[in-house]
Amino acid sequence: MHIKDRTFIVTGGSSGLGLATCQDLAAAGGWIAVLDLNHEAGEEAVKSLGQEKSVFFECDVTESESIEGAVKNVAKWIEKTGKPIGGIVSAAGVGNPGKVCLIILNGACILIPLQLIDRNNNPIPMSAIDFVLNVNLRGTLDFVRQCLPLMTKTNPDGSDGERGVIILVSSSAAYDGQPGQVSYAASKGAVRSLTLPLARDLAQYGIRVVTIAPSLFESRMTAMMTDKVRQSLQRVMEFPRRAGKADEFAQLVRSSIENKMLNGVCIRLDGAMRMPSRM
């Protein structure tokens, strides 16, 4: 898929890996629709990307109506610019270092316990589990399904008749989740597992699906880790022995979009890191 003069929709696009992806695709000539909860950060992202070729729409991936409204706005923007959709990147998600889930909601950091029972041997509220699943899994599927009609009606490109690329984000926890990561690993493992059947479903339309499973990457969420947690994770890294950088994630997104033979696969982006069972 050619990136130049095509539109790419990125959830979680105002910060971290999502923002780096937007910047990389914009530098390659793409037109970027940034979807995120934080309006202020979204507007700042558009300024950095260039307001002529980017746009921000507020979107909460846990609410179908919010996704629907954002996608309709993107469709109107595409009609106005004349730049057909080239792909979508589902980068919105919540992560958890250790035995809590760390989320950033409207700029505020919130910790949610993720062990299934608390210190008093009581089951944790189902709402805590639902939150992680709703953002990482349900939100991903909802975003994809609502964007698909934009892709399927796009004129096919090139001799292979390609119409678009879907980039999903899993995690190394989908392979070797740590204690306390049951909900998180379940959500990211599901994203990994749905990659192939989704690619098979969409092959008839010329739409590819690629999932990326990063390990420890520099972000606002991982910046909240304690030194003990960070050092413990760095000790099990092979090479390089450091957290991944956002531009390295973005580089793989771009390669996944441009390389037509990447399809139905989940790619580990982890420097051979394997998550330890204990810190």
C-alpha positions, -999 to 999 in steps of 0.1 A, spaced: 0 0 0 13 34 -10 12 59 19 15 91 0 -18 108 -6 -38 83 14 -57 87 46 -48 68 78 -70 68 109 -51 63 142 -67 58 176 -47 69 205 -29 91 180 -22 121 203 6 106 224 31 78 227 33 51 200 2 64 183 16 99 179 49 86 166 30 65 141 11 96 129 43 116 126 60 89 106 30 84 82 27 121 77 64 124 69 58 97 42 31 118 26 0 104 44 -31 123 55 -37 116 91 -70 115 111 -61 115 148 -87 99 171 -83 103 209 -100 112 241 -78 141 251 -90 171 230 -61 194 240 -35 168 231 -53 160 199 -52 196 188 -15 198 197 -8 167 176 -25 182 146 -4 213 149 27 192 150 16 172 120 5 201 99 -31 213 99 -35 210 61 -30 173 60 -42 162 95 -74 164 116 -84 155 151 -117 140 162 -125 132 198 -132 95 203 -138 72 232 -132 36 219 -153 22 248 -184 38 233 -198 27 199 -216 60 194 -184 79 199 -165 57 174 -194 60 149 -194 98 152 -156 100 147 -156 77 117 -185 96 100 -164 128 105 -134 111 90 -155 100 60 -166 136 54 -130 148 56 -120 122 31 -147 133 8 -135 169 11 -98 161 6 -102 134 -20 -76 113 -3 -89 77 -1 -84 57 30 -52 36 31 -53 21 65 -62 22 102 -40 18 132 -57 8 165 -32 22 190 -56 31 218 -51 9 248 -44 6 285 -13 -11 298 -3 -25 332 31 -27 347 30 -56 372 -1 -62 392 -20 -30 384 -34 -15 353 -21 19 346 -44 41 325 -42 78 315 -76 93 312 -79 129 303 -43 135 315 -48 118 349 -30 86 358 -53 59 374 -42 26 388 -66 -4 387 -57 -37 405 -56 -66 381 -52 -97 403 -85 -115 403 -87 -115 441 -77 -87 465 -55 -89 496 -87 -98 516 -94 -128 494 -124 -111 478 -129 -111 440 -121 -78 424 -150 -59 408 -159 -71 374 -159 -35 363 -121 -35 366 -118 -65 342 -144 -50 319 -125 -18 316 -94 -34 303 -113 -57 279 -135 -29 267 -106 -7 257 -81 -32 244 -104 -58 228 -139 -45 224 -127 -11 214 -104 -25 189 -130 -47 172 -156 -19 173 -132 5 157 -123 -20 130 -159 -29 121 -170 7 118 -140 16 96 -144 -14 72 -172 1 50 -148 30 42 -122 5 30 -144 -20 12 -158 7 -11 -124 22 -19 -111 16 -55 -85 -11 -54 -49 -1 -58 -22 -17 -80 -21 -50 -97 -30 -69 -66 -62 -49 -60 -53 -38 -25 -78 -16 -7 -63 -11 27 -43 -22 57 -54 -28 93 -27 -25 120 -36 -38 154 -15 -36 186 -11 -67 209 17 -70 235 45 -94 246 20 -102 275 0 -121 249 29 -146 248 44 -145 283 22 -124 306 34 -117 342 16 -123 374 -13 -99 377 -17 -96 340 -47 -119 335 -71 -93 322 -44 -75 302 -29 -107 287 -64 -119 279 -72 -88 260 -39 -86 241 -39 -124 235 -73 -121 219 -61 -94 196 -32 -116 186 -56 -146 180 -81 -127 159 -54 -115 134 -54 -145 111 -92 -151 109 -97 -114 103 -72 -114 75 -89 -144 60 -123 -127 62 -110 -96 45 -89 -112 19 -118 -111 -6 -118 -73 -3 -80 -69 -7 -76 -58 29 -46 -70 49 -43 -73 87 -10 -71 107 -7 -70 145 24 -57 163 33 -71 198 57 -46 215 74 -53 248 87 -25 270 85 8 251 91 44 262 57 60 268 38 81 294 25 49 310 59 32 313 74 64 326 52 58 357 70 25 365 92 23 396 130 19 391 127 -16 405 102 -27 379 121 -10 350 154 -25 360 139 -59 364 125 -58 329 157 -45 314 176 -74 330 157 -99 308 163 -80 276 188 -95 252 197 -68 227 193 -39 228 191 -37 266 167 -8 268 131 2 263 120 4 227 116 39 212 83 51 197 99 58 163 110 21 162 74 11 166 63 36 140 89 22 116 74 -13 118 39 2 112 51 18 80 69 -14 68 37 -34 75 17 -9 54 41 -9 25 50 -46 24 21 -65 8 33 -99 19 28 -91 55 -7 -104 63 -24 -124 90 6 -122 113 15 -109 147 50 -96 148 69 -94 181 88 -62 185 108 -69 217 145 -73 211 142 -110 221 129 -100 255 108 -126 274 88 -113 303 99 -128 337 75 -146 360 87 -125 389 103 -90 392 
